[in-house]
Amino acid sequence: MVAPTAAAPSTPHPVSVSPGTLANGHGISGQGVHHWTSADSHAGMVGCLRLLTLGAPFQGAPRLIDKEFTVSHDATLQVADLDAGLIYRLFSGAIAPRPIAWVSTLSSEGHANLAPFSFFNVASVAPPILAFSPLLNGEGGTKDTVANLREVGECIVHIGGEALAEALNTTSASLPRNGDEFEHAGLTKAPLGDLRVPRISEAPIAFGCRLHDILTFGDQPLSGNLVLAEVTVIHADPKVWDGRHVGREALAPIGRMAGSDYIRCTDLFALERPK
């Protein structure tokens, strides 16, 4: 184990950060805890953060060792001074809550894969295109979802809701290449239209898609692969969809925050759009 060190003019305050911010699309699998220490400067306006990796590194996650940066009093950060892990933490903490795409794919050999991604949203309505971005893992490796899309060119994007939150989280585990997350999470496979990819039978909403494009942003750890998937068939359970509106209470949608946190959509407010 690496012992934390801190060179600061005043007594540092150690803070523990829960694992769950860099791998598997929306969280980290593995053992270990990242710690940082913070100390105010004599001026009282500048903080110093030091990230240390303690214990075994997370599977597939980059090691953040002794990465020091200074936060200016004017809150301006130069991206060139930050590593990818720090940028990820800022993104995942500030760009929140995020909807979760629960994506099933199929390899050319017929092995099903299922994984959640919270870098996700609507890209277009006409044509109907969804966008999600699986990141390369901490070693620069490609997720099975992207590999399968390149082989078969189909996916199904599910919206699970709170009732399926535990199963969704279970499918973020790092299984072998041909491991079956459906079986691992105790989920049932069902067909959707003429797609080869299986649907999660328990999920109330599912968007069956054919691959439109994949935009790749690099080959270093945490680079994104922006998947544009065109919706061709939809499963909408009448328990949550009345033909016009999705019932919020019936769907009980959840969103992704930073670390291991999720959020419920139970406290809303309305604003009339200006004319």
N, C-alpha and C positions, 0 to 999 in steps of 0.2 A: 504494500500500500504506500502511496505517495503522501508524505506529510505536507499539509498546507503551509505555505510560507507567505508572509505579507510584509511588505516594506511600506509603511504608511506613517505619517506624522502623528496620528492619533490611533487609539485602540480600534482595531477592525471589528466588525460585527458579522460573524459568519452566517450565511443563509444557505439552507439546503434546497436544491431544486429537484423535484420529483422526476425520475426518468420518464420520458414519453414525448420527445420533441423532434427527433431527427429521422426516424426510419419507418418503414412499413406504411407509407402514405399518410397516415394521420397520427402515428405514435411510435414509440420505441418498444421493442421487445428485448429483454435481457436483464442482467443484474448490474448493479452499480448505481452510484449517485454522483451527480455533478454538484460541486460546491463553489460558491464564490464568496469573497470577502469584500466588504465595502468600507471605505473610510473617508470621512470628510477632510478636506484640506484645511490649512490654517485660515484660508480666506472664507471657508464655509460655503463656497459656491461650486467647488469642483469635486466630483467623486471619482474614486479609482476602483475599478472592478477587476478582480483576478479570477479566472476560471481554472479549476483544477479537476483532473479526472482521478477519482479515488476508486480503488478496487478494480475488478475486471472491466474491460471496455464492453460497451453494448455490442451485440452481434450486428455487424454491418454498419455501425455508426462511426463517424470520425472521432478520433481522440482529440479532445480540447484540453491541451496541456499548457498551463501557465500563459494563457493568452491575455495580455494586459492592454487595456485601452482607457483613455481618459474622456469622460463626458464633459464637454464644455458647458459653461454657464448659459450660453445662448442656445443650447440644445441642438446644435448642428453637428452631425456625424458625417464624416467622409467615408463613403463606402469602401474606398481603397484601403482604409485602416481597419476594416472589420473582416473577420473570417465568415465563412458560410454558416457556421453554427450560430453565431451571434445574430446574423441577419435573419436566420430562420426563427430564432426566438422573438425577435422584434416583429416579424411578419405574423407569426402565429398568435402572439399576444395582442397585437393592435388590430389586425384584420380579422375580426371576430364579432359575433359568432359566424361560423361558416357552415353551410349545408354539407351533407355528407353523401357522396356518390358511392353506393355499395355495388361494385361492378363484378359481374361474372363474365368469364371468357372461357375459351376452349383452345387447347393446343391442337396442332395438326395430327397428333397421335390420339386425340380424343380425351385428354385429361382435363377435367374442369378445374377452374381456379376462381376464387372469390376473395375480394379485398376491398376495404373502404378507403376512400380518398376525400379529403376535405378541401383540397384546392379544386373547387368545382362550382360551376354555375351554368346558366343558359347563355349560349352564344348567339342564337338566332331562333326566330319563331317561324319564319317563312323563307327558306326551308327550316324545319325544326332540327336544330343542332345543339347538342350539349357539349360542354367543354370540361375536361378534368385533366390534371397534370400530375402523373406519378413522377416522383423524383428518383434520380439514381441513388442507390444506397451509399453508405459511407465509404465503400471501396470503389465506387464508380460503376457498380453493376446495375443492369437493367432489371426492373421488376417483371415478374412472370406475366402480369397483365399486358404490358407493352409487347413483350415477346409473342404472346398469343395473338394479339391483335394484328401483328405483322404476318403471322402465319395464317390465320383464319379470317380476320377482318370483320368480326362481329363481336358485339358485347351487349349485355343487358344492364342498365343502370337502375338500381332499386332504391326506393325511399322506404326506410324501415320503420321509423317511429320508435318511441320509447319502449314499447313492448318487446322489441327485438334488439335493444341496445347491448345486452350481454352477448348475444350471438354475434352481432356486428363486431364487437370488440374482440371476440374470440378469433374471428377470421383475419385479424391483423397479425396473428402469430406467423413466425418465419418457418414454414413447412418446407420439406424438400421440393425440388422442381415439379415432381409429379404428385405431390401430396394433394389431397382433396379437402378443401376447407368446408365444403358442404357437410361431409361426413364428420369432420373435426368439430364443427359447431352444432351438429345434430339437426341440420336443415334438410328439407325435402326438395328434390329437383322436380321441376314441371316444365312442359314445353311452352313456347310462346311463338305463335305464328309459324312461319317456315324457317325460323332461325335454328341453327344447330346448337347454339349455346343454351344451357339450361337456365330456367328462371327459378328464383327462390319462391316456392309455393306459399310460404308464410308471409311474404312481403305484400302489403296492400297496393303498392304502386310500383310498376316496372315499365321502363322504357326500352323496348327492343331496338337496337341500333346496328347500322352498318358503318364501317369505318369510312370517314370522309378524308381525314388527313391526320398525320402526326408531325408536329413541329418540334424539332430537337434543338435545344439551346446549348449543348456542350456535352463533354464526356467526363467532366470532373465530378466528384461527389456532390450530391444535392442539386445537380443540374436538372432542369425540368424537361419532360416530354409531353407537350400539350396535345392531348388527344381531342380531336373534333369528331364527334360521333353523330351521324344523322339518324333520327328516330324514324322507324318505319312501321312499328306496331306498338301498341300500349296495352298494358293490363292495368285496369283501374277497378278496384274492389268497390261494389256499390255501397258497402258499409262506410266508405270514406268519400265517395264521389257520387253526387246526385245528378250528374249530367250537366251541371253548370259550375258548381262550387265544390271544392275539397273541404270536408268538415275538419276544422282544426282539432277539435276535441277528440274526434274519432281517430284521426291520424296520429295525434300527439307527436308532432315533429320535434326532433332534437337537433342541436347544432354543436359544432366543435369549437372549443376554446383552446388555450395553450395547455401544455403538459398533459395530464390525465383527465382534464375537466371537460364536461359536456354541459349543455344548457337546455332547459325546457322552454317552450314558447307558451308560457302561461301568464305572462304579465305584459299586456299590450297597451298601446295608446294609439289614437287615430289623429291624423292631420289631413284636412281637406286640401287637395291640390289647388294651387292658385289658378285662376282663369286668365 
